[in-house]
Amino acid sequence: MPLASHDGRDSVAGRRAGEPPGVTGPAPYAALSPDLVLAAVDAAGSWSDGRLLALNSYENRVFQVGLEDGGFVVAKFYRPDRWPDAAIEEEHAFALELAAAELPVVAPLVVEGRTLLRREGYRYALYPRRGGRAPSLESPDQLEWLGRLLGRMHAVGSRDRFHARGTLDRATMIDAPMRAALGSDLLPAHLFDAYRNAAGRVDDAVARRFEAVGPLRHLRLHGDCHPGNVLWTDAGPHFVDLDDARMGPAVQDLWMLAGDDAAMDALLEGYAQFRDFDPLELALVPALRAMRQVHYAGWIAERWHDPAFPTAFPFAAEARWWEQHIADLHDIADDLMDL
């Protein structure tokens, strides 16, 4: 994952000068108290009434905050050092661009001309609260609706490119997480070589698949378009959480919503109403799925110092989980080679 520069930090737990303990280092959210969250909301001009609910999020910290006028905002505190400021601002600009194109995307609130705010060393943004339920991915009508929206989203995404957010590629989805796992105490020492061999086989197989498909058009993507990031209401769906937005092939925003070929067909039927889709990209789906599998284990390993992760993912501390993960990676590599 891209990291901000380490220039200008003091020597105490990797903090920048003037930052309180806990903003970076082993427990980056240790100083993020409820009082700080409420004060950050107040400082942005949305006066809180003390109601605070932590929402399900591991990479960042996200809170629903009640307001004195009876409404709510969602406050998102970004994980220190994951993205540089320019990358977060690109994400925000993309969300606002999509919203301006009348796409149902939850975009950050603009506060005195800014979307990226700061409070006591933390970077944060405020969002309007938007509820909803999970989409029904067994419904061809809902899948076609989502396909139309993704076609429109990609039409906007193809107008420009990201410069600070990088590209969905083997470097970010395989190499970096593989190094994180190999450098972590989570991976049992006796499985070190076995994991490196299995992940390396997946990397080789993915590289061959991308080479076989050939050059692709890359565009600005949602990047993590799984069902949990789509909320359905009586008025239809809306998309949330562009935190993993990157450059990449269009199929990345489709495959996680498609449980089978029929579902993909329904998505593409809607998609084609607003944008052409290169069918060659469908051959990338097994490779993209493999990249996500490698990334998942590396992500847990890289974040294990965060106290939320051992609680949420206790299985990752067990050798048998890594043994199964290694076996799964070999199966994935075999399947990719056979396709």
Disulfide bonds with the S-S distance in Angstrom:
none
